Amino acid sequence: MVLNYGTGSGFEFVLEGENVMLMHPDPEGVPPQLEEVEFSFKKVLRRGVLQEKKGPSIATEEAVLIPTGGRRTPVSVPA
């Protein structure tokens, strides 16, 4: 899942994460977990060829990985 919002004035906000469902013999036994949640903020410092201007485009990006507390543990499934 990725939610991306650009303000049009050189700012962009992104929220992303993965919905993980571990394999388990009982489908009701393990609920899905939201993992790898990240919030990032992007800012264009210099408009260039990527914005149809002359010269290089320069941008910065800061990101925060939000802890979810979920741990992946291997589950053995009987054959």
C-alpha positions as CSV (number, residue, x, y, z in Angstrom):
1,M,0.0,0.0,0.0
2,V,1.4,3.4,-0.9
3,L,-0.4,6.7,-0.4
4,N,1.3,9.6,-2.2
5,Y,0.3,13.3,-2.0
6,G,2.1,16.0,-3.9
7,T,1.3,19.6,-3.0
8,G,2.3,21.0,-6.5
9,S,4.7,23.4,-4.9
10,G,7.7,21.1,-4.7
11,F,6.6,19.1,-1.7
12,E,5.5,15.4,-1.6
13,F,4.3,13.2,1.3
14,V,4.4,9.4,1.1
15,L,3.0,6.8,3.6
16,E,3.6,3.2,2.7
17,G,3.4,-0.2,4.3
18,E,3.0,-3.9,3.6
19,N,0.1,-6.1,4.7
20,V,1.6,-9.5,5.4
21,M,-0.3,-12.7,6.1
22,L,1.8,-15.6,7.3
23,M,1.1,-19.1,6.1
24,H,-0.6,-21.2,8.7
25,P,-2.6,-24.5,8.5
26,D,-5.6,-22.8,10.1
27,P,-6.7,-19.8,8.0
28,E,-8.3,-18.1,11.0
29,G,-5.2,-18.7,13.2
30,V,-3.0,-15.8,12.0
31,P,-4.4,-12.4,11.4
32,P,-2.7,-10.2,8.7
33,Q,0.0,-7.8,10.0
34,L,0.9,-4.3,8.8
35,E,4.7,-4.2,8.5
36,E,7.4,-1.9,7.1
37,V,5.4,1.2,7.7
38,E,7.3,4.3,6.5
39,F,6.5,8.0,6.2
40,S,8.6,10.1,3.9
41,F,8.8,13.8,3.0
42,K,10.3,15.0,-0.3
43,K,11.2,18.5,-1.4
44,V,12.5,19.7,-4.8
45,L,15.4,22.1,-4.1
46,R,16.1,22.9,-7.8
47,R,13.8,22.5,-10.7
48,G,15.6,21.0,-13.7
49,V,15.1,18.6,-16.6
50,L,12.6,16.5,-14.6
51,Q,10.3,19.6,-14.3
52,E,11.0,20.5,-18.0
53,K,13.6,23.2,-17.1
54,K,17.3,23.5,-18.0
55,G,19.9,21.9,-15.8
56,P,19.9,19.1,-13.2
57,S,16.9,18.5,-10.9
58,I,17.9,18.4,-7.2
59,A,15.7,17.1,-4.4
60,T,15.9,15.8,-0.9
61,E,14.0,13.0,0.9
62,E,13.7,12.3,4.6
63,A,12.0,9.1,5.8
64,V,11.0,7.6,9.1
65,L,10.5,3.8,9.5
66,I,7.7,3.3,12.1
67,P,8.1,0.3,14.3
68,T,5.2,-2.1,14.2
69,G,6.3,-4.7,16.8
70,G,5.6,-7.6,14.4
71,R,8.1,-10.3,14.1
72,R,8.2,-12.9,11.4
73,T,8.8,-16.4,12.7
74,P,9.0,-19.4,10.4
75,V,5.9,-21.6,10.5
76,S,6.3,-25.2,9.5
77,V,3.3,-26.5,7.5
78,P,2.8,-30.3,7.5
79,A,3.1,-31.9,4.1
